[in-house]
Amino acid sequence: MLSLLYPLAAFLIAALTVIVTTPLIKKTALRLGFVDRPDPRKVHNRPMVRLGGVAMFAGFSLALLTVWWTGGFGQLPQVKEYEAWGVALGALAYFGIGLLDDLFNLSPLSRLIMQVIVAIAAWSAGVQIDFITIPGLGLLQLPDPISLTITVLWLVGMTNAINWIDGLDGLAAGVSGIAAVVMLLTCIFMKQPAAALIAAALAGSSLGFLRYNFNPAQIFMGDGGSYFIGFTLAGIGAIGLVKGVTTVAVLLPYLILAVPILDMSAVILDRLRNGKSPFIADKRHLHHRLLNAGLSHRRTVLFIYSLTLWVGSLALAFSGVPSGFAYAISATLILSFATWRVWRIAKQA
């Protein structure tokens, strides 16, 4: 059994690495002119460095390599070790796709093709959704073609869901950090040590980045950061959470990540209903609607944090994590207060 010291060490190493390296990356990017220019769809009004994902991936990688060097991966069953490396290498590839887009503005189609290819490779390496649980019937093993299709849709879809919510300072990093912490706790309780290590490193890199990314942001994560985070969250769900043998366990990753999933789904349906391409960026996301309702930048982000915390607490409660229902009650109270504040502000506006 994996010692809990390894996930704790992974979290701290990732967070400290991001905190130390982000200013260096920002300074270098400014000198080289790698900045994100303002445009009518964006909320920032000055050029911003968008290579923060480099620091985030560096922290994540150093954390996992340190655990490996110190023998942490040796405590995992061999199949789980392979799955963990499958997620880590897939995260590297997705980070590379996003970084190329940050530097050279790739076309949407080329990005999608590369994402699908990497997702197929990750499936081949063991990052798979290979069964579902049907009430009354138990486990249903999926044929390889169906498993491959579902896994690719999950990995690619979740990657773009996180990318799409990266529209306000600290939003994607905070939502992902909260989700990763919930996944960490759930994976530990469900005895999924490989997924727990990945979740710990991701939580550390995401929450550490908030030191520079929360409003007013000093740096953006860019597509390199959001692609890396989105794929890794989806990978944790595939190798850890859905491996549980109950119906609730299979649904956990979708519940924990409900906020970005529902936001992306609603935006796509809205665009299609209005006769527009689902891939053309606009201001139809939840955070845009909250800003239009009169909320400030920070209040919008904090409200979406409260939503993410609430669905995460429900996942903890339903999975049977000790004190899970207490967390759910606390998160419900926080969300209720946040919703009341949003209603008052919107009414006044």
Salt bridges, closest charged atoms under 4 A:
ASP36 OD1 - LYS42 NZ 2.71
ASP36 OD2 - HIS44 NE2 3.43
ASP36 OD1 - ARG50 NH1 3.59
ASP39 OD2 - LYS42 NZ 3.55
GLU83 OE1 - LYS80 NZ 3.44
ASP101 OD1 - ARG111 NH1 3.26
ASP102 OD1 - ARG50 NH2 2.96
ASP130 OD1 - LYS243 NZ 3.37
ASP223 OD1 - ARG50 NH2 3.52
ASP263 OD2 - HIS285 ND1 2.87
ASP270 OD1 - ARG273 NH2 2.90
ASP270 OD2 - ARG284 NH1 2.94
ASP270 OD2 - ARG289 NH2 3.01
ASP282 OD2 - ARG271 NE 2.87
ASP282 OD2 - ARG284 NE 2.92
